[in-house]
Amino acid sequence: MSDEKSITVDVVSDVVCPWCFIGQKRLDKTIAAATDVEVHIRWRPFQLDPTIPPEGKDRREYLVAKFGSDERIREIHARIEPLGEAEGINFAFAAIKVAPNTLDAHRVIRWAGAAGEVVQNRLVRRLFQLNFEEGANLGDHVVLINAAREAGMDASVVETLLPTDADVEAVRTEIATASRMGITGVPCFLLEGRYAVMGTQDADTLSDAIRQVAAAKARGELEKAN
């Protein structure tokens, strides 16, 4: 398929954001339906809370401090769960014991991108599953290394790099860039680096946006705007 019939979507997200998991599932539907457009996905980092320490926090205590009560937390989960179920997600919020700092997870996602789009997509999907359906701690290096191996990465390289500061500043710079662009919540879908679709949109909305931008690209209108 020619470049004129392709489009790049940069997905700004955090792997502990339930709306991002739902958004990922809907994006999959969008890509499957948009057979006339070749869609390339790149995952970009965002941290819902970069102040969480590297060892993480007790998730229940963290959420109570953030939302005020267990009842409020149950209300939030009850609103998200059926939306996830509709997309094939079995949210297991009670199984999640740790609210992790996701900086290291984003580093691994960055390295997965160097291994190719397929590997990166596979890793992101696995991290969402581990956190939300299996209650795994995404701040745990063993969890991240195993996920990298499952995604097809060289796990020994990930194991070597994770204890170092490799790409820490690069990831933080990307997050800061997203903030400067006005991205304050995720998911955010950036089409061809210039058109933003904010929030967890339905598959039809994403499909329409992708087709419109792809059509504008094919007509040469994106180049004219430069």
Stockholm file with secondary structure:
# STOCKHOLM 1.0

chainA/1-226         MSDEKSITVDVVSDVVCPWCFIGQKRLDKTIAAATDVEVHIRWRPFQLDPTIPPEGKDRREYLVAKFGSDERIREIHARIEPLGEAEGINFAFAAIKVAPNTLDAHRVIRWAGAAGEVVQNRLVRRLFQLNFEEGANLGDHVVLINAAREAGMDASVVETLLPTDADVEAVRTEIATASRMGITGVPCFLLEGRYAVMGTQDADTLSDAIRQVAAAKARGELEKAN
#=GR chainA/1-226 SS CCGGGEEEEEEEECTTCHHHHHHHHHHHHHHHHCTTSEEEEEEEECCSCTTSCTTCEEHHHHHHHHHSSHHHHHHHHHHHHHHHHHTTCCCCGGGCCEECCCHHHHHHHHHHHHTCHHHHHHHHHHHHHHHHTTCCCTTCHHHHHHHHHHHTCCHHHHHHHTTTTTTHHHHHHHHHHHHHTTCCSSCEEEETTTEEEESSCCHHHHHHHHHHHHHHHHTTHHHHTC
#=GC SS_cons         CCGGGEEEEEEEECTTCHHHHHHHHHHHHHHHHCTTSEEEEEEEECCSCTTSCTTCEEHHHHHHHHHSSHHHHHHHHHHHHHHHHHTTCCCCGGGCCEECCCHHHHHHHHHHHHTCHHHHHHHHHHHHHHHHTTCCCTTCHHHHHHHHHHHTCCHHHHHHHTTTTTTHHHHHHHHHHHHHTTCCSSCEEEETTTEEEESSCCHHHHHHHHHHHHHHHHTTHHHHTC
//
